[in-house]
């Protein structure tokens, strides 16, 4: 295989990348807001529900493949498409069962399904998620596999922290993922900063590398490590009303507060 196409199909976005198989160089990419949630909603509309679910989802990918082909001025026919993320979920292209832990960090024992469409010249390879009795992940398992070459096999184990909308703390031992925990840090930040009473007390504008931004973030992390989150969140409104700090500083304070709360779960010494 000379090239392959990586398809990271998340809840809110669809990312296609043409990648050289020998050295993993990214040749080009196409990013769309046609995420799984939006695609699933579109498929449920009366004018689209007449199509088989898989056929409808493949049509979305084909449109993005054509856009990437035009951008690169290259034919992408017969290049396999490897899908990760929500493509294998209950609102995705096909619902694949989660593999139960443990799984190898190089991903060689993950569940994989290969699909071929008579109207499309590309083969689709879909990677499933993994689960414990209390948690699930879809998409992050491929990130772990991508990181495997950089991880040392430490007898005492190690932790891999994967940031994102729903960050994961992944515990690894003997080159196997043995447990993980999911946090709603990113999603909660989005909700609080746009939908709650705190929205009027926050404002984007400053960049993180400014000293005052970093100080606000650091203060938020410290508060998240030691405070009750529900009370600490309201302090953001207090900061604004009493003019203790600016709305822009509050933006970074909230980010630090939520991340600090998340990191409280790490075991001492990590």
C-alpha positions in Angstrom: 0.0 0.0 0.0 1.6 3.2 -1.2 -0.9 5.7 0.2 -4.0 5.6 2.4 -6.7 8.1 3.4 -7.2 8.8 7.1 -10.8 9.7 7.9 -11.3 11.1 11.4 -15.1 11.3 11.6 -15.9 12.9 14.9 -19.2 14.1 16.4 -18.8 17.7 15.0 -16.3 17.4 12.1 -15.0 15.2 9.3 -11.3 15.2 8.5 -9.8 13.5 5.5 -6.0 13.3 5.0 -4.1 11.6 2.2 -1.0 10.0 3.8 2.1 8.3 2.5 2.2 4.8 4.0 6.0 4.6 4.2 6.8 7.7 6.2 3.3 8.9 7.2 3.7 12.2 5.5 0.4 14.1 5.1 0.1 15.0 1.5 -3.1 17.1 1.9 -6.3 17.3 3.9 -9.9 18.3 3.6 -11.8 19.4 6.8 -15.6 19.7 7.0 -18.2 20.5 9.6 -20.2 17.5 8.4 -19.6 15.5 11.6 -21.4 12.3 12.6 -24.1 14.1 14.6 -25.0 16.4 11.6 -24.9 13.5 9.2 -27.1 11.4 11.3 -29.6 14.2 11.6 -29.6 14.8 7.9 -30.1 11.1 7.2 -33.2 11.1 9.4 -34.9 13.8 7.3 -37.8 12.5 5.2 -36.0 13.3 1.9 -32.9 11.3 2.9 -34.4 8.5 5.0 -35.3 6.6 1.8 -31.6 5.9 1.4 -29.9 3.0 3.2 -27.9 4.5 6.1 -24.6 3.2 4.9 -25.2 4.4 1.4 -26.0 7.9 2.7 -22.9 8.1 4.8 -20.7 6.9 2.0 -22.1 9.6 -0.2 -20.9 12.2 2.4 -17.4 10.7 2.3 -17.4 10.6 -1.5 -18.2 14.3 -1.6 -15.2 15.0 0.7 -13.0 12.7 -1.3 -13.9 14.6 -4.5 -13.1 17.9 -2.8 -9.7 16.6 -1.6 -9.0 15.2 -5.1 -9.7 18.6 -6.7 -7.5 20.4 -4.1 -4.6 18.1 -4.7 -5.3 17.6 -8.4 -4.8 13.9 -7.9 -7.0 10.9 -8.4 -7.9 9.2 -5.1 -9.5 6.1 -6.8 -8.6 2.7 -5.2 -6.9 4.3 -2.2 -8.2 2.7 1.0 -10.0 4.9 3.5 -9.4 4.1 7.1 -12.1 5.4 9.3 -11.9 6.1 13.1 -14.0 8.0 15.6 -17.8 8.0 15.6 -18.1 6.3 12.2 -18.5 2.9 14.0 -20.9 4.2 16.6 -24.7 3.8 17.0 -25.2 7.0 15.0 -22.4 6.3 12.6 -22.0 4.5 9.3 -22.2 1.1 11.0 -22.5 0.1 14.7 -19.5 -2.0 15.6 -19.3 -3.6 19.0 -16.8 -2.2 21.4 -13.7 -4.3 22.1 -13.4 -4.9 25.8 -10.1 -4.1 27.6 -7.3 -4.8 27.6 -6.0 -4.0 24.1 -2.5 -3.7 22.7 -1.2 -0.2 22.4 -0.2 -0.8 18.8 -3.9 -1.5 17.9 -3.3 -4.9 16.3 -6.1 -6.5 18.3 -8.8 -3.9 17.7 -12.0 -4.8 15.9 -11.9 -3.9 12.2 -14.6 -4.1 9.5 -13.9 -3.7 5.8 -16.7 -2.4 3.5 -16.8 -2.1 -0.2 -19.4 -0.1 -2.2 -20.2 -1.0 -5.8 -20.5 2.6 -6.7 -17.3 3.8 -5.0 -13.8 2.8 -6.0 -12.4 3.1 -2.5 -12.3 0.4 0.2 -13.5 1.5 3.6 -11.8 0.1 6.7 -13.6 0.9 9.9 -12.0 0.7 13.4 -14.2 0.0 16.4 -14.0 1.6 19.8 -13.1 0.0 23.1 -14.8 -0.3 26.5 -14.6 -1.1 30.1 -17.5 -2.0 32.3 -17.9 1.7 33.2 -16.5 3.7 30.2 -16.2 3.8 26.4 -14.1 5.4 23.7 -14.3 5.7 20.0 -11.5 7.4 18.0 -9.0 7.8 20.8 -7.9 4.1 20.4 -6.3 5.1 17.1 -4.5 8.0 18.8 -3.1 5.5 21.3 -1.9 3.3 18.4 -0.3 6.3 16.8 1.6 7.1 20.1 2.7 3.5 20.7 6.0 4.0 19.0 6.9 6.8 21.4 5.9 4.9 24.6 8.4 3.0 26.6 7.4 -0.4 28.1 7.6 0.5 31.8 6.9 -2.3 34.3 5.2 0.0 36.8 2.9 1.3 34.1 2.3 4.8 32.7 -0.5 7.2 31.9 -1.3 8.8 28.5 -3.5 11.9 28.7 -5.4 12.6 25.5 -6.9 16.1 25.4 -10.1 17.0 23.5 -13.8 17.6 24.0 -13.9 14.5 26.1 -10.3 14.0 27.4 -9.1 10.5 28.3 -6.7 9.4 31.0 -5.3 6.1 29.6 -3.5 3.7 31.9 -0.9 1.4 30.2 1.1 -1.5 31.4 3.2 -4.0 29.5 2.2 -2.4 26.2 -1.5 -2.9 26.9 -4.2 -0.4 27.8 -5.6 -1.7 31.0 -8.0 1.1 32.0 -9.1 4.6 31.1 -11.3 7.4 32.3 -13.3 10.0 30.3 -13.9 13.6 31.4 -16.3 16.1 29.9 -13.9 19.0 30.3 -14.0 20.4 26.8 -17.8 20.0 26.4 -18.4 21.6 29.8 -16.2 24.5 28.9 -18.3 25.0 25.7 -21.6 24.8 27.6 -20.6 27.1 30.4 -18.9 29.7 28.2 -21.8 29.9 25.7 -25.0 28.7 27.3 -24.8 29.6 31.0 -25.0 32.8 33.0 -21.2 32.8 32.9 -21.2 33.5 29.1 -21.6 37.3 29.7 -18.6 37.3 32.0 -16.2 35.7 29.5 -14.6 37.2 26.4 -12.1 35.8 23.9 -9.4 38.1 22.7 -6.1 37.6 24.5 -3.7 34.9 23.4 -2.5 32.3 25.9 1.2 33.3 25.7 0.5 36.7 27.2 1.6 36.8 30.9 -1.8 37.8 32.2 -3.5 35.0 30.3 -1.1 32.4 31.7 -1.5 33.8 35.2 -5.3 33.6 35.0 -5.1 30.0 33.6 -2.7 29.0 36.4 -5.0 30.5 39.1 -7.8 28.6 37.6 -5.9 25.3 37.7 -5.0 25.9 41.4 -8.6 26.6 42.2 -9.7 23.5 40.4 -7.2 21.5 42.4 -8.6 22.6 45.8 -12.1 24.1 45.4 -15.6 22.9 44.9 -16.2 23.2 41.2 -19.8 24.3 41.5 -18.9 27.2 43.8 -15.7 28.0 41.9 -17.6 28.4 38.7 -19.9 31.1 40.2 -16.7 33.0 41.3 -16.2 33.7 37.6 -19.4 35.8 37.6 -18.4 37.5 40.8 -15.0 38.3 39.3 -16.8 40.1 36.5 -19.5 41.9 38.5 -17.0 43.2 41.1 -14.4 43.9 38.4 -11.8 41.8 40.0 -10.4 40.6 36.7 -11.3 41.2 33.0 -13.7 39.1 31.0 -10.7 38.0 28.9 -8.9 36.9 32.0 -12.0 35.1 33.1 -12.0 33.1 29.8 -8.6 31.6 30.7 -9.5 31.2 34.4 -12.5 29.0 33.4 -10.3 26.9 31.2 -7.8 26.4 34.0 -10.5 25.7 36.5 -12.0 22.8 34.5 -8.6 21.3 33.6 -7.4 21.6 37.2 -10.5 19.8 38.3 -9.9 17.0 35.8 -6.3 16.6 36.8 -7.3 16.1 40.5 -8.1 12.6 39.5 -4.5 11.7 38.7 -2.8 9.5 41.2 -0.3 11.2 43.5 3.2 11.4 42.1 2.1 11.4 38.4 
